[in-house]
Amino acid sequence: MKKGSVVLMMLLMALCFSCLSDKQKKVQADEKAMKKLEYLDMNSIDRYPLFDNCDEMLTTADCFYEQLHAVVDQKLNTGDIPIHLDKKDSIYISITVSKEGRIRYDSLYKCAPTIDKDYMHELLKKRLNNFPVIKSAQKKAIPVATTYKLPIVFSPVDSLEY
């Protein structure tokens, strides 16, 4: 009987000492999460945002960029842009797609020296709004916000081919 009591006592002690408290479990879970986060590349996404006419199974970044350029081009071509250019020039804009799929113009990222940056920024704020809502980018099947740099090329009116 003594032998059975000793085994039972050792079993109970092992059980008590092997169980982690809730606080210890949380600490271990946090440590595991931090280790996984170290290996997670936060500079890339698993799926680009999707416009309705992009096929989710076949899509690449190309479809997203083509559609984004088309929408921006449509919004900028709603009227003349009163700037004087002697030759083709370009700007780069920053566009964000929220995790809810809302597209918004953020800023004029880079501007040619011949273009008035402040004037162009105000013009872009007025024209680049009311974008369609799309499916957001995803990382590990979780919707994420993403920002893109988009080039826009301006041509002088007299050099346009009709």
KOLMITOR-636887 format. One record per residue (C-alpha): x, y, z; residue in one letter; residue number from 1. Coordinates in nm, 3 decimals. Example, Ala and Ser with C-alpha at 12.3 -4.5 7.8 and 13.67 -1.06 7.14 Angstrom:
BEGIN
1.230:-0.450:0.780:A:1
1.367:-0.106:0.714:S:2
END
This chain:
BEGIN
0.000:0.000:0.000:M:1
0.290:0.229:0.071:K:2
0.420:0.168:-0.277:K:3
0.083:0.264:-0.431:G:4
0.067:0.582:-0.219:S:5
0.416:0.684:-0.325:V:6
0.335:0.630:-0.693:V:7
0.008:0.823:-0.657:L:8
0.186:1.106:-0.472:M:9
0.457:1.125:-0.740:M:10
0.193:1.123:-1.013:L:11
0.003:1.409:-0.846:L:12
0.324:1.610:-0.799:M:13
0.424:1.557:-1.161:A:14
0.077:1.663:-1.272:L:15
0.088:1.979:-1.059:C:16
0.432:2.084:-1.174:F:17
0.377:1.997:-1.541:S:18
0.064:2.207:-1.581:C:19
0.126:2.563:-1.688:L:20
-0.072:2.847:-1.547:S:21
-0.280:3.057:-1.785:D:22
-0.023:3.334:-1.757:K:23
0.261:3.099:-1.851:Q:24
0.058:2.966:-2.146:K:25
-0.002:3.322:-2.267:K:26
0.368:3.406:-2.240:V:27
0.460:3.094:-2.440:Q:28
0.196:3.170:-2.704:A:29
0.323:3.529:-2.733:D:30
0.680:3.405:-2.775:E:31
0.572:3.164:-3.051:K:32
0.378:3.441:-3.226:A:33
0.678:3.676:-3.212:M:34
0.902:3.406:-3.362:K:35
0.655:3.352:-3.648:K:36
0.628:3.728:-3.700:L:37
1.006:3.751:-3.739:E:38
0.985:3.518:-4.039:Y:39
0.680:3.689:-4.193:L:40
0.775:3.912:-4.486:D:41
0.576:4.231:-4.433:M:42
0.695:4.379:-4.764:N:43
0.504:4.136:-4.982:S:44
0.146:4.021:-5.018:I:45
-0.001:3.686:-5.113:D:46
-0.275:3.831:-5.335:R:47
-0.297:4.169:-5.506:Y:48
-0.617:4.372:-5.481:P:49
-0.881:4.258:-5.731:L:50
-1.104:4.465:-5.953:F:51
-1.433:4.298:-6.050:D:52
-1.316:4.225:-6.404:N:53
-0.993:4.054:-6.292:C:54
-1.012:3.676:-6.270:D:55
-0.917:3.572:-5.917:E:56
-0.776:3.238:-6.033:M:57
-0.562:3.377:-6.315:L:58
-0.482:3.724:-6.189:T:59
-0.140:3.863:-6.138:T:60
-0.022:4.207:-6.041:A:61
-0.059:4.301:-6.408:D:62
-0.439:4.298:-6.403:C:63
-0.449:4.513:-6.090:F:64
-0.204:4.768:-6.229:Y:65
-0.377:4.779:-6.570:E:66
-0.715:4.840:-6.410:Q:67
-0.578:5.097:-6.164:L:68
-0.408:5.287:-6.448:H:69
-0.732:5.276:-6.651:A:70
-0.940:5.416:-6.363:V:71
-0.686:5.693:-6.288:V:72
-0.659:5.775:-6.659:D:73
-1.038:5.799:-6.687:Q:74
-1.056:6.036:-6.389:K:75
-0.775:6.257:-6.518:L:76
-0.922:6.274:-6.869:N:77
-1.251:6.429:-6.755:T:78
-1.128:6.769:-6.877:G:79
-0.818:6.961:-6.968:D:80
-0.536:6.985:-6.719:I:81
-0.420:7.346:-6.749:P:82
-0.043:7.309:-6.725:I:83
0.216:7.419:-6.978:H:84
0.452:7.150:-7.104:L:85
0.717:7.172:-7.373:D:86
0.773:6.797:-7.378:K:87
0.642:6.477:-7.219:K:88
0.681:6.479:-6.844:D:89
0.579:6.253:-6.561:S:90
0.476:6.242:-6.200:I:91
0.443:5.960:-5.949:Y:92
0.147:5.941:-5.717:I:93
0.089:5.736:-5.406:S:94
-0.238:5.539:-5.397:I:95
-0.359:5.330:-5.103:T:96
-0.605:5.041:-5.111:V:97
-0.749:4.995:-4.761:S:98
-0.815:4.654:-4.611:K:99
-1.184:4.725:-4.685:E:100
-1.099:4.769:-5.055:G:101
-1.138:5.148:-5.072:R:102
-0.892:5.323:-5.304:I:103
-0.767:5.671:-5.219:R:104
-0.516:5.915:-5.357:Y:105
-0.255:5.991:-5.090:D:106
0.003:6.224:-5.230:S:107
0.218:6.338:-5.515:L:108
0.524:6.122:-5.459:Y:109
0.756:6.260:-5.724:K:110
0.706:6.550:-5.962:C:111
0.894:6.670:-6.268:A:112
1.064:7.007:-6.209:P:113
0.860:7.167:-6.490:T:114
0.530:7.093:-6.315:I:115
0.403:7.301:-6.022:D:116
0.389:7.038:-5.746:K:117
0.140:7.219:-5.518:D:118
-0.098:7.297:-5.803:Y:119
-0.079:6.940:-5.933:M:120
-0.140:6.795:-5.586:H:121
-0.456:7.004:-5.544:E:122
-0.577:6.909:-5.891:L:123
-0.518:6.539:-5.819:L:124
-0.706:6.563:-5.487:K:125
-1.008:6.703:-5.674:K:126
-1.004:6.454:-5.959:R:127
-0.890:6.133:-5.792:L:128
-1.184:6.048:-5.570:N:129
-1.489:5.822:-5.576:N:130
-1.293:5.517:-5.685:F:131
-1.474:5.183:-5.712:P:132
-1.453:4.955:-5.409:V:133
-1.249:4.644:-5.488:I:134
-1.130:4.332:-5.307:K:135
-0.831:4.423:-5.092:S:136
-0.488:4.263:-5.097:A:137
-0.432:3.963:-4.870:Q:138
-0.150:3.833:-4.657:K:139
-0.203:3.487:-4.508:K:140
-0.573:3.510:-4.612:A:141
-0.616:3.830:-4.407:I:142
-0.719:4.156:-4.581:P:143
-0.441:4.416:-4.559:V:144
-0.396:4.777:-4.667:A:145
-0.138:4.837:-4.939:T:146
0.019:5.144:-5.097:T:147
0.134:5.173:-5.456:Y:148
0.347:5.423:-5.649:K:149
0.184:5.494:-5.983:L:150
0.354:5.678:-6.271:P:151
0.149:5.922:-6.478:I:152
0.285:6.063:-6.804:V:153
0.166:6.399:-6.936:F:154
0.205:6.499:-7.301:S:155
0.179:6.852:-7.441:P:156
-0.150:6.900:-7.628:V:157
0.018:6.984:-7.959:D:158
0.213:6.655:-7.950:S:159
-0.093:6.434:-7.904:L:160
-0.180:6.212:-8.197:E:161
-0.545:6.206:-8.295:Y:162
END
